[in-house]
Every structure is written in structure tokens, then in C-alpha cells.
Amino acid sequence: MNKTIHWILAAILTVGGTWALASCNSTGGDQKVVESQQPDTIVMQPDTYVKAIEIFLNDSIGSHYATGDVCIPSVMIIGVDSTQTDDIKVWGDYWVYRYTVVGDTLKMMSGGNHPGLMHVCLADGKYRVTSFDAVGDGSQFLPSARRIFGNKFQDFQTVQADEKNRELVRATGIAEHIKLTGIPVKYYQDADWPAVAIPGTEAAN
């Protein structure tokens, strides 16, 4: 990977493991884990498992990063097993980015990679993440990735190595977020890299 991702993260997030949140039918306090109303939260009610995952990445993981005006996660799906609605399994390469708005540009303040297996529940027409099996860090990365992704491990490696597609997914997610929230920006920019025009804005034309 050529770009340097500057990230600050609590120690608990630097190792693999399972984030246990709630059972499928839990309500009340457990629901707030996925749907907290922080200023930078994606406030729309999730109506797909992808939106539920984005909210989880925003609220439960993004809140541990260096502060910024907005958190915009990036979701790349490796595989899905939806045979059980109370435990939809979604393997993916997940990224979290926090930005500060400077003029017409989203300046990336912090971010990081969180591949693994999301467990998503569908109950009463609503999707939400109930737990997350995260790939480990450092020497635990490969063994935990092999264990979590299983026969999807090669697909995971292919997705991880494709920086061009990762940036395309990231840019598309940013475009969708600013369209939803109305943030008046045209570019996003990583430290020490040129600004990139956001798709759909006049800067991209």
C-alpha cells in the first residue's frame, strides 16, 4: 500500500477478537451501540446490512480514532451468508476514515483497516450488527485472517491488494455521504497527497 494511513486507536482495537454487542432481539440500551446519535453519525435508519455495517464502523470503531468533523466508512464485501436472518454473516474488508472540513475539502485526519466477519441481525424489518469477528494485528494478522475468512481467504487477499478499487469504493462512499448530509465539499485529501475530486461534484467534471 503506497499511501500512509495516519491512525490513532485505543489499544483494545489493535488486536483481533470478537466484538459482542447484542442478541438479535435485544432492544433499549443495546440498540444504542449501533444507532448512537453523535453529530457525525449516519442518522438514517439502516435498511440494508451494508448500512448497518456502516453505522457500526462509524459509531463503535470510528469513535476511537482521532477527532474530525465527519467519519465515513468504506465497505468492501467479500462474501455473504444470509441463510439465517438472525445471524447474517458478512465477510469484508472494512475501512474507517475521519475527516475535517477545510474549505471545500475533506482532510483525512485518521483512519484504518478492520477486515473481518460481521454478524448482522434482521428483526422487525431492521438490520443491525450484533457482533464482529475482527482480524488480528501484527503477527496475528495472517493466521486470524485465514481462520475468519476460511475458503474466502484468497478473495480477501485479492481485494486487499487492489488499491485502485479500494479508492474507487472510498470515493463513491464519500460522494454518497455528502449527497445525504449536504456537506459543501468538492474534494477529499490524504496527508502529503494531492486533493482528489469527489465523484458527482462540479470538481469531477
Contacts in CASP RR format, 6 or more apart in sequence:
PFRMAT RR
TARGET T0000
AUTHOR 0000-0000-0000
METHOD contacts of the structure
MODEL  1
MNKTIHWILAAILTVGGTWALASCNSTGGDQKVVESQQPDTIVMQPDTYV
KAIEIFLNDSIGSHYATGDVCIPSVMIIGVDSTQTDDIKVWGDYWVYRYT
VVGDTLKMMSGGNHPGLMHVCLADGKYRVTSFDAVGDGSQFLPSARRIFG
NKFQDFQTVQADEKNRELVRATGIAEHIKLTGIPVKYYQDADWPAVAIPG
TEAAN
1 163 0 8 1.000
2 163 0 8 1.000
3 163 0 8 1.000
3 190 0 8 1.000
3 193 0 8 1.000
4 190 0 8 1.000
4 191 0 8 1.000
4 192 0 8 1.000
5 111 0 8 1.000
5 112 0 8 1.000
5 113 0 8 1.000
5 190 0 8 1.000
6 66 0 8 1.000
6 108 0 8 1.000
6 109 0 8 1.000
6 110 0 8 1.000
6 111 0 8 1.000
6 191 0 8 1.000
7 65 0 8 1.000
7 66 0 8 1.000
7 110 0 8 1.000
7 111 0 8 1.000
7 112 0 8 1.000
8 65 0 8 1.000
8 66 0 8 1.000
8 110 0 8 1.000
9 64 0 8 1.000
9 65 0 8 1.000
9 112 0 8 1.000
10 64 0 8 1.000
13 61 0 8 1.000
13 64 0 8 1.000
13 114 0 8 1.000
13 134 0 8 1.000
14 137 0 8 1.000
15 136 0 8 1.000
15 137 0 8 1.000
15 140 0 8 1.000
16 134 0 8 1.000
16 135 0 8 1.000
16 136 0 8 1.000
16 137 0 8 1.000
16 140 0 8 1.000
16 144 0 8 1.000
17 133 0 8 1.000
17 134 0 8 1.000
17 136 0 8 1.000
17 144 0 8 1.000
18 131 0 8 1.000
18 132 0 8 1.000
18 133 0 8 1.000
18 134 0 8 1.000
19 60 0 8 1.000
19 131 0 8 1.000
19 132 0 8 1.000
19 134 0 8 1.000
20 130 0 8 1.000
20 131 0 8 1.000
21 30 0 8 1.000
21 33 0 8 1.000
21 34 0 8 1.000
21 56 0 8 1.000
21 60 0 8 1.000
21 129 0 8 1.000
21 130 0 8 1.000
21 131 0 8 1.000
21 132 0 8 1.000
22 30 0 8 1.000
22 31 0 8 1.000
22 33 0 8 1.000
22 128 0 8 1.000
22 130 0 8 1.000
23 30 0 8 1.000
23 121 0 8 1.000
23 130 0 8 1.000
24 86 0 8 1.000
24 87 0 8 1.000
24 121 0 8 1.000
24 123 0 8 1.000
24 130 0 8 1.000
25 86 0 8 1.000
25 123 0 8 1.000
31 128 0 8 1.000
33 59 0 8 1.000
33 60 0 8 1.000
34 46 0 8 1.000
34 52 0 8 1.000
34 55 0 8 1.000
34 56 0 8 1.000
34 59 0 8 1.000
34 60 0 8 1.000
34 128 0 8 1.000
34 129 0 8 1.000
35 41 0 8 1.000
35 45 0 8 1.000
35 55 0 8 1.000
35 59 0 8 1.000
35 128 0 8 1.000
36 59 0 8 1.000
37 43 0 8 1.000
38 59 0 8 1.000
38 63 0 8 1.000
40 58 0 8 1.000
40 68 0 8 1.000
40 69 0 8 1.000
40 70 0 8 1.000
40 71 0 8 1.000
41 55 0 8 1.000
41 58 0 8 1.000
41 59 0 8 1.000
42 51 0 8 1.000
42 54 0 8 1.000
42 55 0 8 1.000
42 58 0 8 1.000
42 177 0 8 1.000
42 180 0 8 1.000
44 51 0 8 1.000
44 180 0 8 1.000
45 126 0 8 1.000
46 52 0 8 1.000
46 54 0 8 1.000
46 55 0 8 1.000
46 126 0 8 1.000
46 127 0 8 1.000
46 128 0 8 1.000
47 125 0 8 1.000
47 126 0 8 1.000
47 127 0 8 1.000
48 127 0 8 1.000
49 80 0 8 1.000
49 82 0 8 1.000
49 88 0 8 1.000
49 90 0 8 1.000
49 118 0 8 1.000
49 120 0 8 1.000
49 122 0 8 1.000
49 127 0 8 1.000
50 75 0 8 1.000
50 77 0 8 1.000
51 127 0 8 1.000
52 120 0 8 1.000
52 127 0 8 1.000
52 128 0 8 1.000
52 129 0 8 1.000
53 73 0 8 1.000
53 75 0 8 1.000
53 90 0 8 1.000
53 94 0 8 1.000
53 118 0 8 1.000
53 120 0 8 1.000
53 129 0 8 1.000
54 73 0 8 1.000
54 75 0 8 1.000
55 128 0 8 1.000
55 129 0 8 1.000
56 118 0 8 1.000
56 128 0 8 1.000
56 129 0 8 1.000
56 132 0 8 1.000
57 71 0 8 1.000
57 73 0 8 1.000
57 75 0 8 1.000
57 94 0 8 1.000
57 96 0 8 1.000
57 114 0 8 1.000
58 71 0 8 1.000
58 73 0 8 1.000
58 96 0 8 1.000
60 129 0 8 1.000
60 132 0 8 1.000
61 96 0 8 1.000
61 114 0 8 1.000
62 71 0 8 1.000
62 73 0 8 1.000
62 96 0 8 1.000
62 98 0 8 1.000
63 71 0 8 1.000
65 71 0 8 1.000
65 96 0 8 1.000
65 98 0 8 1.000
65 109 0 8 1.000
65 110 0 8 1.000
65 111 0 8 1.000
65 112 0 8 1.000
66 98 0 8 1.000
66 109 0 8 1.000
66 110 0 8 1.000
67 98 0 8 1.000
67 109 0 8 1.000
68 98 0 8 1.000
68 99 0 8 1.000
68 100 0 8 1.000
68 109 0 8 1.000
68 110 0 8 1.000
69 99 0 8 1.000
69 100 0 8 1.000
69 101 0 8 1.000
70 98 0 8 1.000
70 99 0 8 1.000
70 101 0 8 1.000
70 106 0 8 1.000
70 177 0 8 1.000
70 181 0 8 1.000
70 183 0 8 1.000
71 96 0 8 1.000
71 97 0 8 1.000
71 98 0 8 1.000
71 99 0 8 1.000
72 97 0 8 1.000
72 99 0 8 1.000
72 106 0 8 1.000
72 173 0 8 1.000
72 174 0 8 1.000
72 177 0 8 1.000
73 94 0 8 1.000
73 95 0 8 1.000
73 96 0 8 1.000
73 97 0 8 1.000
74 94 0 8 1.000
74 95 0 8 1.000
74 96 0 8 1.000
74 97 0 8 1.000
74 166 0 8 1.000
74 169 0 8 1.000
74 170 0 8 1.000
74 173 0 8 1.000
75 92 0 8 1.000
75 94 0 8 1.000
75 95 0 8 1.000
75 169 0 8 1.000
76 92 0 8 1.000
76 93 0 8 1.000
76 94 0 8 1.000
76 95 0 8 1.000
76 159 0 8 1.000
76 165 0 8 1.000
76 166 0 8 1.000
76 169 0 8 1.000
77 90 0 8 1.000
77 91 0 8 1.000
77 92 0 8 1.000
78 91 0 8 1.000
78 92 0 8 1.000
78 93 0 8 1.000
78 149 0 8 1.000
78 152 0 8 1.000
78 155 0 8 1.000
78 156 0 8 1.000
78 159 0 8 1.000
79 90 0 8 1.000
79 91 0 8 1.000
79 92 0 8 1.000
79 152 0 8 1.000
79 155 0 8 1.000
80 88 0 8 1.000
80 89 0 8 1.000
80 90 0 8 1.000
80 91 0 8 1.000
81 88 0 8 1.000
81 89 0 8 1.000
82 88 0 8 1.000
82 89 0 8 1.000
85 121 0 8 1.000
85 122 0 8 1.000
85 123 0 8 1.000
86 121 0 8 1.000
86 122 0 8 1.000
86 123 0 8 1.000
87 119 0 8 1.000
87 120 0 8 1.000
87 121 0 8 1.000
87 130 0 8 1.000
88 119 0 8 1.000
88 120 0 8 1.000
88 121 0 8 1.000
88 122 0 8 1.000
88 127 0 8 1.000
89 117 0 8 1.000
89 118 0 8 1.000
89 119 0 8 1.000
89 120 0 8 1.000
90 117 0 8 1.000
90 118 0 8 1.000
90 119 0 8 1.000
90 120 0 8 1.000
91 116 0 8 1.000
91 117 0 8 1.000
91 118 0 8 1.000
91 148 0 8 1.000
91 149 0 8 1.000
91 152 0 8 1.000
91 156 0 8 1.000
92 115 0 8 1.000
92 116 0 8 1.000
92 117 0 8 1.000
92 118 0 8 1.000
92 156 0 8 1.000
92 159 0 8 1.000
93 113 0 8 1.000
93 115 0 8 1.000
93 116 0 8 1.000
93 156 0 8 1.000
93 159 0 8 1.000
93 160 0 8 1.000
93 166 0 8 1.000
94 113 0 8 1.000
94 114 0 8 1.000
94 115 0 8 1.000
94 116 0 8 1.000
94 118 0 8 1.000
95 111 0 8 1.000
95 112 0 8 1.000
95 113 0 8 1.000
95 114 0 8 1.000
95 166 0 8 1.000
95 170 0 8 1.000
96 111 0 8 1.000
96 112 0 8 1.000
96 114 0 8 1.000
97 108 0 8 1.000
97 110 0 8 1.000
97 111 0 8 1.000
97 112 0 8 1.000
97 170 0 8 1.000
98 108 0 8 1.000
98 109 0 8 1.000
98 110 0 8 1.000
98 111 0 8 1.000
99 106 0 8 1.000
99 107 0 8 1.000
99 108 0 8 1.000
99 109 0 8 1.000
99 188 0 8 1.000
100 106 0 8 1.000
100 107 0 8 1.000
100 109 0 8 1.000
101 107 0 8 1.000
101 183 0 8 1.000
101 185 0 8 1.000
103 185 0 8 1.000
104 184 0 8 1.000
104 185 0 8 1.000
104 186 0 8 1.000
104 187 0 8 1.000
104 203 0 8 1.000
105 185 0 8 1.000
105 186 0 8 1.000
105 187 0 8 1.000
105 188 0 8 1.000
105 189 0 8 1.000
105 195 0 8 1.000
106 174 0 8 1.000
106 183 0 8 1.000
106 185 0 8 1.000
106 187 0 8 1.000
106 188 0 8 1.000
106 189 0 8 1.000
106 198 0 8 1.000
107 188 0 8 1.000
107 189 0 8 1.000
107 191 0 8 1.000
108 188 0 8 1.000
108 189 0 8 1.000
108 190 0 8 1.000
108 191 0 8 1.000
114 134 0 8 1.000
114 135 0 8 1.000
115 134 0 8 1.000
115 135 0 8 1.000
115 145 0 8 1.000
115 148 0 8 1.000
115 156 0 8 1.000
115 160 0 8 1.000
116 132 0 8 1.000
116 133 0 8 1.000
116 134 0 8 1.000
116 135 0 8 1.000
116 145 0 8 1.000
116 148 0 8 1.000
116 149 0 8 1.000
117 132 0 8 1.000
117 133 0 8 1.000
117 148 0 8 1.000
117 149 0 8 1.000
118 129 0 8 1.000
118 131 0 8 1.000
118 132 0 8 1.000
119 129 0 8 1.000
119 130 0 8 1.000
119 131 0 8 1.000
119 132 0 8 1.000
119 133 0 8 1.000
120 127 0 8 1.000
120 128 0 8 1.000
120 129 0 8 1.000
120 130 0 8 1.000
121 127 0 8 1.000
121 128 0 8 1.000
121 129 0 8 1.000
121 130 0 8 1.000
133 148 0 8 1.000
135 141 0 8 1.000
135 144 0 8 1.000
135 145 0 8 1.000
135 148 0 8 1.000
136 144 0 8 1.000
136 145 0 8 1.000
145 153 0 8 1.000
145 156 0 8 1.000
146 153 0 8 1.000
149 155 0 8 1.000
149 156 0 8 1.000
159 165 0 8 1.000
159 166 0 8 1.000
167 196 0 8 1.000
171 188 0 8 1.000
171 196 0 8 1.000
171 198 0 8 1.000
171 199 0 8 1.000
172 199 0 8 1.000
174 188 0 8 1.000
174 198 0 8 1.000
175 198 0 8 1.000
175 199 0 8 1.000
175 200 0 8 1.000
175 201 0 8 1.000
177 183 0 8 1.000
178 185 0 8 1.000
178 198 0 8 1.000
178 201 0 8 1.000
185 198 0 8 1.000
185 201 0 8 1.000
186 197 0 8 1.000
186 198 0 8 1.000
186 201 0 8 1.000
186 202 0 8 1.000
186 203 0 8 1.000
186 204 0 8 1.000
187 195 0 8 1.000
187 196 0 8 1.000
187 197 0 8 1.000
187 198 0 8 1.000
187 201 0 8 1.000
187 203 0 8 1.000
188 195 0 8 1.000
188 196 0 8 1.000
188 198 0 8 1.000
189 195 0 8 1.000
189 196 0 8 1.000
197 203 0 8 1.000
197 204 0 8 1.000
198 204 0 8 1.000
END
